[in-house]
Amino acid sequence: MNNPEIELTEDGVRCSIREARTIVVKVGSSSLTSASGQLDVQKLRALVTAISHAQMQGARIVLVSSGAIAAGFGLLGFNERPKDVPTQQATASVGQGLLMAQYEAAFSQFGFRVGQMLLTADVTISPSRYRNAQRTMLRLLELGVIPIVNENDALSSNEIRFGDNDRLAALVANIVRAEALVLLTDVDSLYTAPPSEPGAKRVSFVPDVTRALEEVKVGASVSGVGTGGMVTKLEAAHVAAVSGIPTVLTCAGNAGPALAGDAVGTVFAPVHTRDSSRRLWIGFASNPHGTLVVDSGAAKAVRGGRASLLAAGIVGVRGEFSATDPVWIDDEQGNHLAKGLVAFDAEEIPEIMGRTSDELEESLGRQYAHPVVHRDNLVLVQLAAAPNAGNFPANVSLLRSSDTRAVTVLH
């Protein structure tokens, strides 16, 4: 977290959100549309009013907004969200224009300009594109512009996509090094079970989101216009928390009080000091292009969290990659140990693997006598069993950086 003196109580976390200067706000489709699926302009304007008031109080807001497909399918005569990708993409193309036009008109009433940023998952997979997105967003904020971010549904495919704007919002919070994340949905808070179930209790404060994932029963979206549910909200809060970012989750109608740090919704405490943008990118957003297989000695050294991966410990290589690409580091049993940025091309690895640095310097030259993955570019992976089997996805892995601070990746 940015403020090492933050008090990790409910009041302390809400206070940190109230005092945050850079805030990412995410709003879901169901919070912006009517029951028929049409974009609800009154809901949108209410959200814009809350954000504008926070902006006028000195906050810098990035808005991650769903709603393009939901806004478009009603206009195109569909009764529900299309299921096939080409129709979704066409619908998003129509709806995104309407969505941005409404945001521009609403924010202009308060004297604010907006800038559209449509991202695809490969933006966060590529280091250069990640940096470009970061520079653009930060410059927009410096200029007093409110960036409005959405996944580029018109170009995204099911194979390469964020999957839901909750995850996108958590990654954007890392990109702009936000001090708070506000997740707006169609329920007012996190509950111990779906609110419709008897005995479900509201949870106002989550000091440890990792433990909450094991104790809270959650379900998927049933709105018909959104793609996520409480599962994706908890995933996003988890990513934010282990990145040092406090999060509040509540309904869109509570946007103003949430931004003011009032006692609405559920707040999630940050659990670790924020790591570097580079390491966050490696852990959260990078998509490994290949795999380095290491022997037991190297596996032990890598698991220790302080060692670079040297050529001497590598026994195999898979995939096609170039120097600086992200790769998996696996043990000989096929378990992922880490993700890291490799210093050599894939075709160079067979010639250097199994050889010491002295041997490499003597036979190939000094330029080969350095780590294959330096510890500063390495994030450890510790696979964890999925909590709440049947209620929480099994694709959650806990990662920790070389200085043993924890981060989480969803892959």
C-alpha positions in Angstrom: 0.0 0.0 0.0 1.1 3.5 -0.6 0.7 4.7 3.0 2.7 2.4 5.4 0.8 3.9 8.3 -2.6 2.9 7.2 -4.6 1.3 10.0 -5.9 -2.1 8.9 -9.2 -1.8 10.6 -12.5 -1.2 8.8 -12.4 2.5 9.7 -8.8 2.8 8.7 -9.3 1.2 5.3 -12.4 3.3 4.6 -10.4 6.4 5.6 -7.6 5.4 3.1 -10.2 5.1 0.3 -11.6 8.5 1.2 -8.1 10.0 1.1 -7.0 8.2 -2.1 -5.9 10.5 -4.9 -6.0 7.9 -7.7 -9.0 5.7 -7.8 -10.2 3.0 -10.3 -14.0 2.7 -10.4 -15.5 -0.3 -12.2 -19.2 -0.5 -13.1 -20.9 -3.6 -14.5 -23.4 -3.9 -17.3 -26.3 -4.7 -15.0 -25.7 -1.4 -13.2 -26.0 0.6 -16.4 -28.9 -1.1 -18.2 -32.6 -1.5 -17.8 -34.4 -4.9 -17.4 -34.8 -5.0 -21.2 -31.1 -4.6 -21.8 -31.2 -1.0 -23.0 -28.7 1.5 -21.7 -30.3 3.3 -18.8 -29.2 6.9 -19.2 -30.4 7.9 -15.8 -28.3 5.2 -14.1 -25.3 6.4 -16.1 -25.8 10.0 -15.2 -26.2 9.2 -11.5 -22.8 7.4 -11.7 -21.2 10.3 -13.5 -22.5 12.7 -10.8 -20.8 10.6 -8.0 -17.5 10.4 -9.9 -17.5 14.1 -10.8 -18.0 15.1 -7.2 -15.1 12.9 -6.2 -13.0 14.4 -9.0 -13.9 17.9 -7.9 -12.6 17.0 -4.4 -9.2 16.3 -5.9 -9.4 12.6 -6.7 -8.2 11.3 -10.1 -10.6 8.7 -11.4 -10.2 6.0 -14.0 -13.6 4.5 -14.9 -13.6 0.9 -16.1 -17.1 0.6 -17.7 -18.9 -2.5 -19.1 -22.0 -1.9 -21.1 -21.0 -1.9 -24.8 -22.6 -5.2 -25.7 -25.5 -4.5 -23.3 -26.1 -1.1 -24.9 -25.9 -2.5 -28.4 -28.0 -5.6 -28.4 -31.2 -3.8 -27.6 -30.6 -1.3 -30.4 -30.1 -4.2 -32.8 -33.3 -5.9 -31.9 -32.0 -8.8 -29.8 -33.9 -9.7 -26.7 -30.9 -10.9 -24.8 -27.1 -10.9 -24.9 -25.9 -12.7 -28.0 -24.0 -15.9 -27.4 -21.8 -16.2 -30.5 -18.6 -14.2 -30.7 -19.2 -12.5 -34.1 -22.5 -11.2 -33.0 -21.1 -10.0 -29.7 -18.3 -8.2 -31.5 -20.8 -6.5 -33.9 -23.0 -5.6 -31.0 -20.1 -4.1 -29.0 -19.1 -2.1 -32.0 -22.6 -0.5 -32.1 -23.0 -0.1 -28.4 -19.5 1.3 -27.5 -20.3 4.5 -29.5 -23.5 5.0 -27.7 -21.9 4.4 -24.4 -19.1 6.9 -24.9 -21.5 9.5 -26.3 -23.6 9.3 -23.2 -20.5 9.5 -20.9 -19.1 12.5 -22.8 -22.4 14.4 -22.6 -22.9 13.6 -18.9 -19.3 14.4 -17.8 -19.3 17.7 -19.8 -22.1 18.9 -17.6 -19.5 19.0 -14.8 -16.7 20.4 -17.0 -14.8 17.2 -17.4 -13.4 15.7 -20.5 -13.2 11.9 -21.1 -10.8 9.7 -23.1 -11.7 6.3 -24.4 -9.3 3.4 -24.0 -10.3 0.0 -25.4 -7.9 -2.7 -24.3 -7.4 -6.3 -25.3 -5.6 -8.9 -23.2 -2.5 -8.8 -25.4 -1.9 -5.2 -24.1 -1.1 -6.6 -20.7 0.7 -9.6 -22.2 3.2 -7.5 -24.1 5.6 -5.4 -22.0 5.9 -2.6 -24.5 2.1 -2.4 -25.0 1.7 -2.5 -21.2 4.0 0.5 -20.8 2.3 2.3 -23.6 -1.1 1.9 -22.0 0.4 3.0 -18.7 1.9 6.1 -20.2 -1.3 7.0 -21.9 -3.5 6.6 -18.8 -1.1 8.5 -16.6 -0.9 11.3 -19.1 -4.7 11.5 -19.3 -4.9 11.8 -15.6 -2.2 14.5 -15.5 -4.3 16.5 -18.1 -7.4 16.2 -15.9 -9.1 13.8 -18.3 -11.2 10.9 -17.0 -10.0 7.7 -18.8 -12.9 5.4 -19.6 -11.6 1.9 -20.1 -13.3 -1.1 -21.5 -12.3 -4.4 -23.0 -12.3 -4.1 -26.8 -15.1 -6.6 -27.3 -15.3 -5.8 -31.0 -11.8 -7.4 -31.4 -11.4 -9.7 -28.4 -12.0 -13.4 -28.9 -12.9 -16.1 -26.4 -9.3 -17.4 -26.6 -7.6 -14.2 -25.6 -9.6 -11.9 -23.4 -9.8 -10.6 -19.8 -13.0 -12.5 -19.4 -14.7 -9.9 -17.2 -14.1 -6.2 -16.5 -13.6 -7.0 -12.8 -10.2 -8.5 -13.6 -9.5 -5.8 -16.1 -10.2 -3.2 -13.4 -7.7 -4.8 -11.0 -5.1 -4.8 -13.7 -5.8 -1.2 -14.5 -5.5 -0.3 -10.8 -2.0 -1.8 -11.0 -1.2 0.0 -14.3 -2.0 3.4 -12.9 -0.7 2.5 -9.4 -4.1 3.4 -7.9 -4.6 4.0 -4.2 -8.1 2.5 -4.2 -10.4 0.2 -6.3 -14.2 0.6 -6.2 -16.2 -2.3 -7.6 -19.8 -1.3 -8.4 -22.3 -4.1 -9.0 -26.0 -4.9 -8.6 -25.8 -6.0 -5.0 -25.0 -3.7 -2.0 -22.4 -5.9 -0.3 -20.6 -9.2 0.0 -22.7 -11.7 1.9 -21.7 -15.0 3.5 -24.0 -16.7 0.9 -26.1 -15.5 -2.0 -28.5 -12.9 -0.4 -31.5 -14.9 -1.5 -30.5 -17.8 0.7 -31.8 -18.0 4.4 -29.2 -17.0 6.9 -27.0 -15.0 4.5 -25.2 -12.3 6.4 -23.7 -9.1 5.1 -19.9 -8.8 5.4 -18.8 -5.2 5.9 -15.1 -5.7 6.3 -12.7 -8.3 5.0 -9.3 -8.1 6.7 -7.9 -11.1 4.8 -9.4 -11.7 1.4 -7.5 -15.0 1.0 -9.4 -16.4 4.0 -12.6 -14.9 2.8 -12.4 -16.9 -0.4 -12.4 -20.1 1.7 -15.3 -19.1 3.9 -17.8 -17.2 1.6 -20.1 -19.0 -0.7 -20.4 -17.1 -4.0 -22.2 -17.5 -7.3 -22.1 -16.4 -10.9 -24.0 -13.6 -12.6 -27.7 -14.1 -13.2 -28.5 -10.7 -14.6 -28.5 -11.8 -18.3 -26.5 -8.8 -19.4 -23.2 -9.2 -17.4 -20.5 -11.8 -17.7 -19.4 -12.1 -14.1 -20.7 -12.4 -10.6 -19.5 -12.3 -7.1 -16.7 -14.8 -8.0 -15.1 -12.2 -10.3 -15.5 -9.4 -7.8 -13.6 -11.5 -5.2 -10.9 -12.3 -7.7 -10.5 -8.6 -8.4 -10.5 -7.7 -4.8 -7.9 -10.4 -4.1 -5.6 -9.1 -6.9 -6.0 -5.6 -5.6 -5.4 -6.5 -1.9 -2.2 -8.4 -2.5 -1.1 -5.5 -4.7 -1.5 -3.1 -1.7 -4.7 -1.6 -3.0 -7.8 -1.3 -0.7 -11.1 -2.2 -2.3 -14.7 -1.4 -1.7 -17.5 -3.4 -3.2 -21.0 -2.1 -3.3 -24.0 -1.3 -5.6 -23.8 1.5 -8.2 -26.3 3.5 -6.2 -23.8 3.7 -3.4 -21.0 5.1 -5.6 -20.9 8.5 -3.9 -20.8 7.2 -0.4 -18.3 4.5 -1.3 -15.9 7.1 -2.8 -16.4 9.2 0.3 -15.3 6.3 2.6 -18.8 6.0 4.2 -19.9 2.7 5.8 -21.4 1.1 2.7 -20.7 -2.1 1.0 -17.8 -4.3 1.8 -14.2 -3.1 2.2 -11.2 -5.3 1.6 -8.0 -4.5 3.4 -4.7 -4.5 1.5 -2.5 -7.4 2.7 0.9 -6.4 1.4 3.0 -3.5 0.3 2.6 -2.9 -3.4 5.3 -4.4 -5.5 6.9 -2.8 -8.6 4.9 -2.4 -11.8 7.3 -4.7 -13.5 6.8 -7.5 -11.0 3.0 -7.0 -11.0 3.0 -7.3 -14.8 5.0 -10.5 -14.6 2.6 -11.9 -11.9 -0.8 -10.7 -13.1 -0.7 -10.0 -16.8 2.1 -11.8 -18.5 1.2 -14.8 -20.7 4.2 -17.3 -20.7 5.4 -18.1 -24.2 7.3 -21.2 -23.2 8.7 -23.3 -20.4 12.1 -23.9 -18.8 12.4 -27.2 -17.0 14.8 -27.3 -14.1 16.4 -30.0 -12.0 15.8 -30.6 -8.3 18.6 -28.4 -7.1 17.5 -25.4 -9.2 13.9 -26.0 -8.2 14.9 -25.8 -4.5 16.9 -22.6 -5.2 14.1 -21.0 -7.1 11.5 -21.9 -4.4 13.7 -20.3 -1.8 12.8 -16.9 -3.3 16.2 -15.4 -3.5 18.0 -17.1 -6.3 18.2 -16.4 -10.0 17.8 -19.2 -12.5 21.2 -20.2 -13.9 21.8 -22.3 -17.1 23.4 -25.1 -15.0 20.0 -26.0 -13.5 18.0 -26.2 -16.7 17.3 -29.6 -18.1 14.7 -28.8 -20.8 13.0 -26.2 -22.8 9.6 -26.0 -24.5 7.9 -23.5 -26.7 9.1 -20.6 -28.9 10.2 -17.4 -27.2 12.6 -14.5 -27.5 14.8 -12.8 -24.9 12.6 -10.7 -22.5 9.5 -12.9 -23.1 7.7 -14.3 -20.0 8.1 -18.1 -19.5 7.1 -20.7 -17.0 9.8 -22.3 -14.8 8.7 -25.9 -14.1 10.2 -28.7 -12.1 10.7 -32.2 -13.7 7.3 -33.3 -12.5 5.6 -30.6 -14.6 4.7 -28.3 -11.6 4.9 -24.6 -12.2 7.4 -23.0 -9.9 7.6 -19.5 -11.2 7.0 -17.0 -14.0 9.9 -14.9 -15.2 11.4 -12.9 -18.0 13.9 -14.9 -19.9 17.3 -13.5 -21.0 17.9 -15.8 -24.0 16.0 -16.9 -27.1 14.5 -20.4 -27.0 16.9 -21.7 -29.6 19.9 -20.6 -27.4 18.8 -22.6 -24.3 19.8 -26.1 -25.5 23.4 -25.0 -26.0 23.8 -23.4 -22.6 21.6 -25.5 -20.3 23.5 -27.7 -17.8 26.6 -25.6 -18.0 28.1 -23.3 -15.3 28.7 -19.6 -15.8 32.5 -20.2 -15.9 32.0 -22.8 -18.6 29.8 -20.5 -20.6 32.2 -17.6 -20.3 35.1 -19.7 -21.4 33.4 -21.4 -24.4 30.9 -18.8 -25.6 32.0 -15.5 -24.2 31.1 -13.3 -21.3 27.7 -12.3 -22.7 26.5 -15.8 -22.0 27.7 -15.9 -18.4 24.6 -14.4 -16.7 21.3 -15.8 -15.3 18.8 -17.2 -17.7 16.1 -15.6 -15.5 17.3 -13.0 -13.0 15.7 -13.0 -9.6 14.5 -9.4 -10.1 12.4 -10.7 -13.0 11.0 -13.8 -11.3 7.8 -14.3 -9.5 7.2 -17.6 -7.6 4.1 -19.7 -8.0 2.4 -21.8 -5.3 -0.6 -23.6 -6.6 -3.5 -23.8 -4.2 -6.5 -26.0 -4.1 -9.6 -24.1 -5.1 -11.7 -23.1 -2.1 -15.5 -23.8 -2.0 -15.3 -26.5 -4.6 -18.1 -25.8 -7.1 -18.4 -22.2 -6.1 -14.9 -20.8 -6.9 -12.9 -21.5 -10.0 -9.9 -23.7 -9.8 -7.6 -21.4 -11.8 -6.3 -19.4 -8.8 -2.6 -19.6 -8.1 -0.8 -17.8 -5.3 2.4 -16.1 -6.4 5.1 -14.5 -4.3 8.0 -12.3 -5.4 11.6 -12.9 -4.7 11.3 -10.9 -1.5 8.5 -13.2 -0.3 5.7 -10.7 -0.6 2.6 -12.3 -2.1 0.7 -11.6 -5.2 -2.0 -13.6 -7.0 -2.4 -14.5 -10.7 -5.5 -15.8 -12.4 -4.6 -17.8 -15.5 
